[in-house]
Amino acid sequence: MTDRTMGTDSATAFPMQASPGLWTLAWRRLRADRVAMASLAVVLLFLLSVVLSATGLVAADWEDEVAVNYAPPSFIGPDPALAALAQPQRPAPPNAFDPLAGDIAVLKAQLAREGRAVQKPKRTTLPFGADKWGHDVIKKTIKGGQTSIVVGLVAAFVAVALGTLFGALSGFYGGVVDDAFNWFYSVFTSIPSILMILAVAAVLQTRAWRASS
């Protein structure tokens, strides 16, 4: 009788608490590591840039030639030679003969009829410079990051899906099916990755050439 009473009193004095789940423990451990949190912030920043680029809010005009060829970064300043090329051309003297004046006037009138604005003077410097076509390096980097991250995520999802499917089939049937999947996996893993990439690229390029011809 006394033991039961003491057991009840101890249970009332020290109530059982639910243990935190696995995800809660993982999040606590992650928050305790400053380097991991900083890395998580960088990853979230990249994912945000992918979303903004995919929706067209950022780097939608990454193919526009907004600067002169090989425009230097802003902290370096414009190159005098490039700045001279970017300056609008001065009109010819009234008495000078311009053999292309008629053609240029026709092109300007055609652009005006089609509703296209005359090309603005190209910039001589950009925050991170420009490539040989005058494309903004920052916008190209954002667009390239979007492509790289999307390809990596798709490849990871496809690998997980195929691995789960083939592993389930091998484990369920066993025997010949398991041996076939093991042989298939052993063959492809024995080929160096660079050779496999070159072979796939060559096959795809050949098919694209045949389709275009």
C-alpha atoms as one frame of an Amber mdcrd trajectory, in Angstrom:
protein
   0.000   0.000   0.000   2.750   2.357   0.859   4.666   1.481  -2.316   1.664
   2.235  -4.492   1.121   5.557  -2.745   4.776   6.518  -3.091   4.729   5.530
  -6.767   1.671   7.685  -7.402   3.183  10.627  -5.547   6.467  10.364  -7.491
   4.602  10.174 -10.808   2.608  13.264  -9.868   5.686  15.152  -8.729   7.737
  14.252 -11.833   5.341  14.051 -14.805   6.546  12.320 -17.970   7.613  14.722
 -20.727   7.438  13.876 -24.404  10.880  13.488 -25.925  11.671  15.788 -28.875
  11.524  14.274 -32.310  14.425  13.532 -34.621  13.882  16.680 -36.727  13.750
  18.839 -33.605  17.042  17.454 -32.355  18.614  17.934 -35.783  17.434  21.558
 -35.941  18.816  22.269 -32.461  22.156  20.821 -33.418  22.179  22.832 -36.635
  21.396  26.081 -34.846  24.238  25.484 -32.417  26.755  25.419 -35.294  27.398
  28.945 -36.619  29.249  27.751 -39.696  26.354  25.474 -40.605  23.847  28.308
 -40.202  25.955  30.585 -42.389  26.136  27.846 -45.018  22.372  27.390 -44.821
  21.902  31.123 -45.412  24.096  30.928 -48.524  22.108  27.962 -49.848  18.808
  29.776 -49.231  20.203  32.829 -51.023  21.061  30.718 -54.057  17.602  29.113
 -54.049  16.018  32.566 -53.826  18.042  33.722 -56.834  16.875  30.632 -58.751
  13.224  31.414 -57.998  13.598  35.088 -58.932  15.453  34.222 -62.135  12.942
  31.537 -63.143  10.015  33.929 -62.664  11.733  36.643 -64.691  12.024  39.147
 -61.854  15.835  39.073 -61.988  18.229  38.674 -64.943  15.424  38.455 -67.490
  17.456  40.548 -69.951  20.728  38.714 -69.485  21.150  38.312 -73.264  20.939
  42.040 -73.991  24.126  43.767 -75.094  24.103  46.563 -72.541  27.797  47.432
 -72.547  30.781  47.588 -74.805  32.884  44.493 -75.361  34.918  43.490 -72.318
  33.640  46.422 -70.247  35.702  46.558 -67.017  34.169  46.461 -63.515  32.998
  49.696 -61.982  35.730  49.786 -59.333  38.349  49.845 -62.109  36.645  52.490
 -64.172  36.029  52.735 -67.900  38.822  52.164 -70.348  39.482  55.367 -72.359
  39.599  53.395 -75.607  36.293  51.654 -74.838  34.749  54.930 -73.741  35.649
  56.473 -77.071  33.971  53.587 -78.891  30.834  53.899 -76.786  30.368  57.601
 -77.535  27.623  58.335 -80.070  28.899  59.227 -83.491  28.942  62.871 -84.373
  26.850  63.925 -87.359  28.763  64.500 -90.538  29.290  68.034 -91.775  26.551
  69.327 -94.101  28.814  69.281 -97.152  30.197  65.790 -96.493  28.886  62.895
 -98.590  27.700  59.848 -96.664  26.996  56.858 -98.950  25.098  55.042 -96.149
  22.899  57.930 -95.098  19.955  56.735 -97.181  20.136  53.159 -95.908  20.425
  54.313 -92.282  17.393  56.588 -92.682  15.363  53.679 -94.105  16.366  51.409
 -91.196  15.442  54.046 -88.607  12.056  54.563 -90.245  11.464  50.795 -90.280
  12.348  50.481 -86.587  10.010  53.361 -85.787   7.156  51.684 -87.675   7.738
  48.392 -85.842   7.703  50.147 -82.475  11.302  49.371 -81.636  13.335  51.940
 -79.806  16.652  53.023 -81.191  19.501  51.283 -79.421  20.725  53.192 -76.412
  24.406  54.050 -76.047  26.245  51.129 -74.513  27.754  51.480 -71.068  31.502
  51.568 -70.648  31.535  49.900 -67.237  29.372  47.528 -65.180  29.476  46.426
 -61.514  31.283  43.184 -62.416  32.154  43.910 -66.030  30.907  42.469 -69.299
  31.908  39.644 -71.619  33.039  39.938 -75.231  29.443  40.426 -76.399  28.651
  43.135 -73.864  26.474  40.958 -71.615  26.302  41.782 -67.923  28.436  39.300
 -65.964  26.202  39.451 -62.877  23.068  38.563 -64.824  24.867  35.781 -66.660
  26.097  34.383 -63.344  22.576  34.390 -61.887  21.178  32.672 -64.978  23.992
  30.140 -65.005  23.449  29.442 -61.310  19.782  28.786 -62.000  20.640  26.250
 -64.697  23.271  24.510 -62.570  21.050  24.228 -59.488  18.031  23.005 -61.461
  20.128  20.375 -63.262  21.650  19.222 -59.964  18.272  18.956 -58.226  16.676
  17.099 -61.135  19.620  14.690 -61.335  19.426  14.039 -57.583  15.671  13.376
 -57.690  16.023  11.056 -60.693  18.877   9.158 -59.020  16.877   8.713 -55.803
  13.769   7.607 -57.692  15.610   5.084 -59.873  17.690   3.796 -56.960  14.603
   3.289 -54.821  12.716   1.553 -57.642  15.554  -0.758 -58.692  16.461  -1.543
 -55.085  12.852  -2.420 -54.256  12.545  -4.673 -57.303  15.843  -6.398 -56.536
  14.941  -6.965 -52.915  11.426  -8.167 -53.686  12.155 -10.597 -56.508  15.804
 -11.487 -55.859  17.478 -14.206 -57.888  17.897 -13.376 -61.563  16.415  -9.867
 -61.185  18.848  -9.022 -58.399  21.789 -10.384 -60.401  20.742  -8.393 -63.479
  20.584  -5.122 -61.558  23.908  -5.850 -59.873  25.516  -6.557 -63.260  24.008
  -3.362 -64.728  25.280  -1.306 -61.793  28.744  -2.883 -61.873  29.152  -2.208
 -65.604  28.292   1.479 -65.363  30.290   2.130 -62.200  33.382   0.530 -63.762
  33.416   3.172 -66.544  35.198   6.414 -65.579  32.827   9.335 -65.202  34.596
  11.561 -67.715  34.423   8.897 -70.425  30.739   8.353 -69.741  30.045  12.084
 -69.998  31.955  12.344 -73.293  30.122   9.328 -74.735  26.685  10.688 -73.812
  27.583  14.135 -75.154  28.788  12.637 -78.443  25.593  10.595 -78.863  23.339
  13.555 -78.104  25.290  15.841 -80.432  25.052  13.282 -83.264  21.296  12.948
 -82.811  20.841  16.709 -82.734  22.879  17.064 -85.947  20.815  14.395 -87.715
  17.552  16.002 -86.580  18.645  19.423 -87.826  19.802  18.049 -91.183
